[in-house]
Amino acid sequence: MQNQQMNQQNQQPAMQQPPHVITTKDFSYINDMLAWNLLAMKKAHHAASHCQDQQILSMLEACGQMHQRHYSKLLAHLEEKQTNNSITQ
C-alpha cells in the first residue's frame, strides 16, 4: 500500500502536447526508426519480387507501402523541426 502511494506521488502528469524541441536522444531514436522502416520496406519489396502467390504478393506490397508511409511521416516530422530550427543538444 505504501509503495503504491509513493509510485503515485512520483508519477509525472501525462503530456497533452509533444514538446516543441527534439533532443539529441530523441533525434537518435527517430533516426533508428527511420532506418527500421526503410529496412522493412526494402525486405517487403524484395520478398514480393520473389513471390509467386498473388495473395501473398499483395500482402507484402501492402506491408512495404505501410512502412514507406511511416518512413515519410517520420521524415516530415524531422524536416518540420529542422525548418523551425528547434533541434537542441
C-alpha positions as semicolon CSV with decimal commas, in nm:
position;residue;x (nm);y (nm);z (nm)
1;M;0,000;0,000;0,000
2;Q;0,278;0,241;0,091
3;N;0,469;0,157;-0,231
4;Q;0,159;0,229;-0,434
5;Q;0,121;0,572;-0,271
6;M;0,488;0,652;-0,338
7;N;0,454;0,548;-0,703
8;Q;0,151;0,773;-0,744
9;Q;0,339;1,064;-0,592
10;N;0,644;1,009;-0,816
11;Q;0,449;0,989;-1,141
12;Q;0,453;1,291;-1,367
13;P;0,131;1,405;-1,533
14;A;0,087;1,287;-1,893
15;M;0,180;1,539;-2,162
16;Q;-0,115;1,671;-2,358
17;Q;0,107;1,801;-2,642
18;P;0,453;1,688;-2,750
19;P;0,732;1,933;-2,668
20;H;0,845;2,176;-2,937
21;V;1,204;2,057;-2,901
22;I;1,375;1,742;-3,022
23;T;1,666;1,644;-2,803
24;T;1,972;1,465;-2,936
25;K;1,844;1,142;-2,780
26;D;1,503;1,187;-2,945
27;F;1,671;1,260;-3,276
28;S;1,880;0,940;-3,250
29;Y;1,572;0,731;-3,173
30;I;1,379;0,881;-3,464
31;N;1,679;0,816;-3,688
32;D;1,673;0,450;-3,576
33;M;1,300;0,429;-3,651
34;L;1,366;0,567;-4,000
35;A;1,630;0,301;-4,057
36;W;1,400;0,023;-3,929
37;N;1,114;0,133;-4,154
38;L;1,342;0,166;-4,456
39;L;1,483;-0,183;-4,398
40;A;1,136;-0,334;-4,352
41;M;1,019;-0,161;-4,671
42;K;1,318;-0,298;-4,866
43;K;1,270;-0,650;-4,728
44;A;0,898;-0,650;-4,816
45;H;0,979;-0,530;-5,169
46;H;1,250;-0,793;-5,209
47;A;1,021;-1,072;-5,084
48;A;0,739;-0,954;-5,312
49;S;0,970;-0,961;-5,613
50;H;1,038;-1,331;-5,548
51;C;0,679;-1,428;-5,468
52;Q;0,463;-1,645;-5,696
53;D;0,139;-1,643;-5,493
54;Q;-0,069;-1,336;-5,582
55;Q;-0,234;-1,306;-5,238
56;I;0,100;-1,313;-5,056
57;L;0,247;-1,073;-5,310
58;S;-0,031;-0,819;-5,250
59;M;0,011;-0,852;-4,871
60;L;0,387;-0,796;-4,899
61;E;0,330;-0,491;-5,119
62;A;0,079;-0,353;-4,867
63;C;0,331;-0,413;-4,589
64;G;0,603;-0,232;-4,782
65;Q;0,370;0,060;-4,853
66;M;0,278;0,085;-4,485
67;H;0,646;0,108;-4,387
68;Q;0,702;0,365;-4,661
69;R;0,418;0,578;-4,520
70;H;0,567;0,553;-4,170
71;Y;0,909;0,649;-4,306
72;S;0,761;0,950;-4,487
73;K;0,571;1,066;-4,177
74;L;0,881;1,044;-3,958
75;L;1,087;1,227;-4,216
76;A;0,824;1,500;-4,245
77;H;0,831;1,550;-3,867
78;L;1,208;1,582;-3,872
79;E;1,202;1,825;-4,163
80;E;0,938;2,035;-3,986
81;K;1,152;2,053;-3,671
82;Q;1,462;2,132;-3,876
83;T;1,289;2,420;-4,054
84;N;1,174;2,551;-3,716
85;N;1,539;2,523;-3,607
86;S;1,443;2,362;-3,279
87;I;1,681;2,066;-3,257
88;T;1,884;2,110;-2,941
89;Q;2,181;1,937;-2,787
